[in-house]
Amino acid sequence: MAITKAKFQKIAKKLLRGVFKDFLEVCPFYNVTGIDYATQTETVETQTPEISFIRIDYNQAQVDGQLILANDFMLIGEYQLLSIQIKVDETTVIYKGEQYQVKNVDIDPADASIMLQVRRK
């Protein structure tokens, strides 16, 4: 019996909101869409509502010093909740009060979860 895309999304949602709920952290994130050089201010597009993510650290074998650095980590959340496009090197995520830049984005084939590789700015 094959699992449909909708069924997989439902399972992922149940896991993130149920089984892993104690590990979720609300992470605001935004894209800079413009800069006013005269006033030195940025125009930003923010994610609404904010989405909760689970942090997963890379193991030592995954750290290659080029694509994945020692302090990089992954954030996994519900893809269906996104209201803005995540852009590599342009999207900023705030995790536990610190700003991180998105370095890589991976969306599972069922569009259920999004995995972000982030690096401190």
N, C-alpha and C positions, 0 to 999 in steps of 0.2 A: 504494500500500500504506500503510495507516494504522498509526501506531505506537500500541501499546496503553499503558495507564497503567503496567503492570508493566515493559514494555520501556523506557519513558522513565525510570522510577525506576532501572533497572539502568544506563542510560547516564549519568545524573547521578551515581550512586554511583561509577562507573568514572572519570569526570572528576575528581570531588572527591578520590578516594583515589589516583588515578594521575597524571594530567596536572598537576593543581594541588597535589600533595602537598607540594611545597617551600614553598608559600605558606600552608599550614594552621597555625593557632595554636589550641592547646587553650584553651577559654574556659569556666571554671566560671560558672554563673549560678544565681540563686535568686529566689524570691518571698518577701516578708515576709507571713506568714499571721496574725500576731498580735503584740501588744505588751503586755507586763506592765508597767504604769505604776508599780507599787510598786517593782520592781527595775530599771526602765529597760532591760529586755532585750527583744529581738525573737525571735519564733519564726519560723524560716525553713523553706521547702521547697526543697531543692536538686535540681539536675539530676544524675541518676546514670545512666550514666556521663557524664563530661564530654565535650563534643562539640567537634570541631575546626571552625573557621570560617576563611574567607578574607575579608580586609579589602579593601573597595573604596571608594575616596574618591569623593565627589561632584565633578563638574566644576563650574566656576564658573557656568555657565549654569543649573545645577540649584538652586543656592543662592538662595533667595528671601528670606531674612531672617526668615521667619515659620514655615513648616513645616519647612524645612531651613536650619539655621544653618551658618556657615562651618566650624566644627570637627566637624560631624556626619559620620558615615561609615556604610557598610553592612557587615554581617557576613553571609556566606552559608554555610549548612551543610546537612547532611542532615536533612530533616524527619522521616524515619522513626526516627531515633535519640532523639527527644524523649520524655521521660517526665513532664514537667510542662507545664502550659499557660503559654504566654508571655502576659503581660498588659502592655499599654501603660501606661507610667508607674508600674508596680508591679514589673516584673522588672528585676533588676540583673545586668549582665554584667561579668565581670572580664576585661579584655583587656590583656595585657602588664603586669599588676600594677595597673592603674588601673580604677576603677569607673565604669561607664557605665549610663545608664538607657535602656531600650527605649522609643523614641518612636513607632515604627510597625512593623507586622509584615505581611509579604506572603508567602503560600504559593502556590507555582505550582499550576496546575490538576491536575497529576498527583501532588500530594503528595510530590514528590521532594526539593525544596529549600525552605528557609525563608530569607527575607531580612529582616534586622533593621536598622532605622535606629536608631543609638545616639548618645547625647549624654553628654558627661562630667557626672557628678553634682556 
